[in-house]
Amino acid sequence: GIWLPESPRWLLLQNRPEEAKQVIMRMARINKTEPNLPQTWDLECISSSVQSESKPSFQDKLKKPLEVFSTRALSIRTLLVWTVWFMFGICYYGLILLISRVYDIGETDDGQSSSKCSFHSLSVVFASSAEVVGLTVIVFTIDSLGRRGSQAGFLLIAALAIFFLGVIRSSVTMTTIFAVTARGAMMATSSTTWVAIPELYPTQVRTTGNALASVINKGGAFLVPYVVESSISIPNVGLLFAILNIVSCGAVILLPETSGKSLDDNTSFDDHNDDLKSTSRVSSFLPEDHDEESSETSLLLPRNSLKVR
């Protein structure tokens, strides 16, 4: 947090254009995109927009969560996002508890406890370490396969692994293979979801949409102990989680692909065009006669904030 810079957009809303410019220049240097910026440029704040955006009224704060349902297209997208997050909350945290239950040798397949008391602690640790593998794999696939392809693919892999984890328990080795695959796939899905969901919302509701989705996620996680630690048999729990993963996969497929697209900075979400628009590019702030080749950098800044000298 100390190393990360402030948001240029926030700095402009706080009437600190020089600091915002320095942050943008630093971003350009790191990304090696300095040649794409205009040769001479400044950032200026519009006082009216600063006042309206930086000091919302109490009524505006109460209405803020409802903005994710401001249009029909945005409402549908929000419901799909909530479906993904809710199912993910159940399946991810449920898988963690399910693996512990599977490795409990003192429990039989029908959910009854025997007189034995033993636990494969090393196998649980090994399965948990698979999340590092899943996180590493997604780094190389999130752009090549896209957000939607990565999410859907790993959700299906997780569904199959969780199903076999609950049904096939012939040996500790086979159980560990399925547990490792499931944990790795769920972590890959988790990482992709955290990247993709904020990209699905316009700037004005991006934070709100992501925060509400996180709440829905925790709501699903809250239900997990009542399912996994119940009298439901292990095979049935595995089947349930596999079905929920498939439902989540279907919701992901219905969402648009955001990889390679500019983040939207519109004040509204068009019902007739559900695609993400590229209105936050520097070129939208420049005069019509400005050379477009020098304005290829995407910025999330208030409109009319970039002035070319």
C-alpha positions in Angstrom: 0.0 0.0 0.0 2.9 2.4 0.7 4.5 1.7 -2.7 1.2 2.0 -4.7 0.4 5.6 -6.0 -2.8 7.4 -5.5 -5.4 7.1 -8.3 -5.0 10.0 -10.8 -8.8 10.2 -11.0 -9.1 10.7 -7.3 -6.3 13.2 -7.2 -8.1 15.3 -9.9 -11.3 15.1 -7.9 -9.3 16.4 -5.0 -8.0 19.3 -7.1 -4.4 18.0 -7.2 -3.7 17.9 -10.9 0.1 18.1 -10.6 0.3 15.0 -8.4 -2.1 13.2 -10.8 0.2 14.1 -13.7 3.2 12.7 -11.9 1.4 9.4 -11.2 0.5 9.1 -14.9 4.1 9.8 -16.0 5.3 7.1 -13.6 2.7 4.7 -15.0 3.9 5.5 -18.5 7.5 4.9 -17.6 6.8 1.6 -16.0 4.7 0.4 -18.9 7.1 1.9 -21.5 4.3 3.9 -23.1 5.7 7.5 -22.6 5.9 8.0 -26.5 2.1 7.6 -26.5 1.5 10.7 -24.4 1.2 14.1 -25.9 4.5 16.0 -26.0 3.2 18.8 -23.9 0.1 18.4 -21.7 -1.4 19.3 -18.4 -4.3 18.1 -16.2 -6.9 20.6 -15.0 -9.8 20.0 -12.7 -13.3 21.3 -13.3 -14.5 22.8 -10.1 -18.2 21.9 -10.6 -17.5 18.2 -11.2 -15.0 18.1 -8.3 -17.6 19.5 -5.9 -20.4 17.2 -7.1 -18.3 14.0 -7.1 -16.1 14.5 -4.0 -18.9 15.5 -1.6 -22.0 13.4 -2.2 -25.0 14.0 0.0 -26.4 11.5 2.5 -29.3 10.7 0.2 -26.8 10.0 -2.7 -24.9 7.6 -0.4 -28.1 5.7 0.3 -29.0 5.4 -3.4 -25.5 4.4 -4.4 -26.0 0.6 -4.1 -29.1 0.8 -6.3 -27.0 2.2 -9.2 -26.0 -1.3 -10.2 -29.7 -1.7 -11.2 -30.0 1.7 -12.9 -30.7 0.1 -16.4 -32.0 -3.2 -17.6 -28.6 -4.3 -19.1 -26.7 -3.4 -16.0 -29.3 -5.2 -13.8 -28.9 -8.4 -15.8 -25.2 -8.1 -15.6 -25.3 -7.6 -11.8 -27.5 -10.6 -11.3 -25.1 -12.8 -13.3 -22.2 -11.4 -11.3 -24.0 -12.2 -8.1 -24.7 -15.7 -9.3 -21.0 -16.2 -10.0 -19.9 -14.8 -6.6 -22.6 -16.6 -4.6 -21.8 -20.0 -6.1 -18.1 -19.3 -5.8 -18.5 -18.5 -2.1 -20.2 -21.8 -1.5 -17.9 -23.9 -3.6 -14.5 -22.4 -2.6 -15.0 -22.4 1.1 -17.1 -25.5 0.9 -14.2 -27.4 -0.8 -11.9 -26.4 2.0 -14.2 -28.0 4.6 -15.1 -30.9 2.4 -11.4 -31.9 1.9 -11.0 -31.9 5.7 -14.0 -34.1 6.0 -12.9 -36.5 3.3 -9.5 -37.0 4.9 -11.2 -37.8 8.3 -10.7 -41.5 8.4 -13.2 -41.8 11.2 -16.1 -41.0 8.9 -17.8 -43.4 6.5 -19.3 -42.6 3.1 -22.8 -42.4 4.6 -21.8 -39.6 7.0 -21.6 -41.8 10.1 -18.7 -41.7 12.4 -16.7 -44.8 13.3 -14.7 -45.6 16.4 -11.4 -44.7 14.6 -9.8 -41.3 15.1 -7.2 -40.4 12.4 -6.5 -37.7 10.0 -4.3 -37.2 6.9 -2.9 -33.9 7.9 0.0 -34.0 5.4 -2.4 -34.7 2.5 -4.5 -31.7 3.5 -1.4 -29.5 3.5 -0.3 -30.8 0.1 -3.8 -30.1 -1.3 -3.7 -26.6 0.1 -0.4 -25.9 -1.6 -2.0 -26.5 -5.0 -3.5 -23.0 -4.8 0.0 -21.7 -5.5 0.1 -23.7 -8.7 -3.4 -22.5 -9.7 -2.4 -18.9 -9.1 0.8 -19.3 -11.2 -1.1 -21.0 -14.1 -3.7 -18.2 -14.3 -1.0 -15.6 -14.7 -0.2 -17.1 -18.1 -3.8 -17.9 -19.2 -5.9 -14.9 -18.1 -5.0 -12.9 -21.2 -4.5 -15.7 -23.7 -7.7 -17.5 -22.9 -9.5 -14.3 -21.7 -11.4 -13.7 -18.5 -14.4 -15.7 -19.5 -12.5 -18.6 -21.0 -10.3 -18.9 -17.9 -13.2 -18.7 -15.5 -15.4 -21.2 -17.3 -12.6 -23.7 -18.0 -11.3 -23.9 -14.5 -14.8 -24.0 -13.1 -15.5 -27.1 -15.2 -12.2 -28.7 -14.1 -13.1 -27.9 -10.4 -16.6 -29.4 -10.9 -15.2 -32.7 -12.2 -12.5 -32.8 -9.5 -14.9 -32.1 -6.6 -17.4 -34.7 -7.9 -14.7 -37.4 -8.1 -13.3 -36.3 -4.8 -16.7 -37.1 -3.1 -17.5 -40.2 -5.1 -14.1 -42.0 -5.7 -12.3 -42.7 -2.4 -10.5 -45.9 -3.3 -7.1 -44.7 -1.9 -5.4 -41.7 -0.3 -3.4 -41.1 -3.5 -6.5 -40.8 -5.7 -8.2 -38.6 -3.1 -5.2 -36.3 -3.0 -5.0 -36.1 -6.8 -8.6 -34.9 -6.9 -8.2 -32.6 -3.9 -5.1 -31.0 -5.5 -6.8 -30.5 -8.8 -9.9 -29.0 -7.2 -8.0 -26.6 -5.0 -5.8 -25.4 -7.8 -8.7 -24.9 -10.2 -10.8 -23.1 -7.6 -7.9 -20.7 -6.9 -7.4 -20.1 -10.6 -11.1 -19.3 -10.8 -10.9 -17.0 -7.8 -8.0 -15.0 -9.2 -9.7 -14.5 -12.5 -13.0 -13.5 -10.9 -11.3 -10.8 -8.8 -9.8 -9.4 -12.0 -12.9 -9.7 -14.2 -15.8 -8.5 -12.0 -14.6 -4.9 -11.6 -14.0 -4.7 -15.3 -17.7 -5.4 -16.0 -18.9 -2.2 -14.4 -18.7 1.5 -15.5 -16.4 3.6 -13.4 -19.2 5.3 -11.5 -20.4 2.0 -10.0 -17.3 -0.1 -10.2 -16.4 0.0 -6.5 -20.0 -0.4 -5.5 -20.6 -3.3 -7.8 -17.5 -5.1 -6.7 -18.2 -4.5 -3.0 -21.8 -5.8 -3.3 -20.5 -8.9 -5.1 -18.1 -9.5 -2.3 -21.0 -9.3 0.2 -22.9 -11.9 -1.9 -19.8 -14.1 -1.9 -19.6 -14.0 1.9 -23.3 -14.8 2.1 -22.6 -18.0 0.2 -19.7 -18.8 2.4 -21.9 -18.3 5.5 -24.1 -21.3 4.4 -21.1 -23.7 3.9 -20.9 -25.2 7.4 -24.6 -26.0 7.4 -24.0 -28.1 4.2 -20.6 -29.7 4.7 -20.8 -30.3 8.4 -24.3 -31.8 8.2 -25.6 -35.3 7.9 -25.5 -35.1 4.1 -23.2 -37.8 2.8 -19.8 -36.9 1.3 -20.8 -38.1 -2.3 -23.9 -35.9 -2.2 -22.0 -32.9 -1.0 -19.5 -33.4 -3.8 -22.3 -33.7 -6.3 -23.9 -30.6 -5.0 -20.7 -28.5 -5.3 -20.1 -29.9 -8.8 -23.6 -28.7 -9.9 -23.1 -25.3 -8.4 -19.8 -24.9 -10.2 -21.5 -25.8 -13.5 -24.3 -23.2 -12.8 -21.6 -20.6 -12.1 -19.8 -21.6 -15.3 -23.1 -20.9 -17.2 -23.4 -17.5 -15.7 -19.8 -16.7 -16.6 -20.4 -17.6 -20.2 -23.4 -15.2 -20.4 -21.1 -12.3 -19.2 -19.2 -10.3 -21.8 -15.4 -10.7 -22.3 -13.4 -7.8 -21.0 -9.9 -8.8 -21.9 -8.2 -6.2 -24.1 -11.0 -3.7 -23.8 -10.8 -0.2 -22.2 -12.6 0.4 -19.0 -15.8 2.3 -19.4 -16.1 5.8 -17.9 -19.6 6.7 -19.0 -22.2 8.3 -16.7 -24.8 5.8 -17.9 -25.0 2.2 -19.2 -26.6 1.8 -22.6 -29.4 -0.7 -22.6 -29.1 -1.1 -26.4 -25.3 -1.7 -26.4 -24.2 -4.0 -23.6 -20.6 -4.0 -24.9 -17.9 -2.1 -22.9 -17.1 1.2 -24.6 -13.8 2.9 -25.0 -14.8 6.3 -23.9 -12.1 6.7 -21.3 -9.2 7.0 -23.8 -7.1 10.1 -23.8 -8.4 10.8 -27.3 -11.8 11.6 -25.9 -10.3 14.5 -24.0 -8.3 15.9 -27.0 -9.3 18.4 -29.7 -10.5 17.0 -33.0 -7.4 18.1 -34.8 -5.0 16.3 -32.4 -2.9 13.4 -33.7 -4.6 10.2 -32.6 -1.4 8.3 -32.7 -0.1 10.1 -29.7 -3.2 9.4 -27.6 -3.3 5.6 -27.3 -3.0 5.5 -23.5 -6.1 4.7 -21.6 -6.8 6.8 -18.6 -9.7 6.8 -16.1 -10.0 10.5 -15.7 -12.9 12.9 -15.5 -14.0 14.3 -18.9 -12.3 17.4 -20.2 -9.5 17.1 -17.6 -6.6 16.7 -20.1 -5.5 19.9 -21.8 -2.9 19.9 -24.6 -0.8 23.0 -24.9 
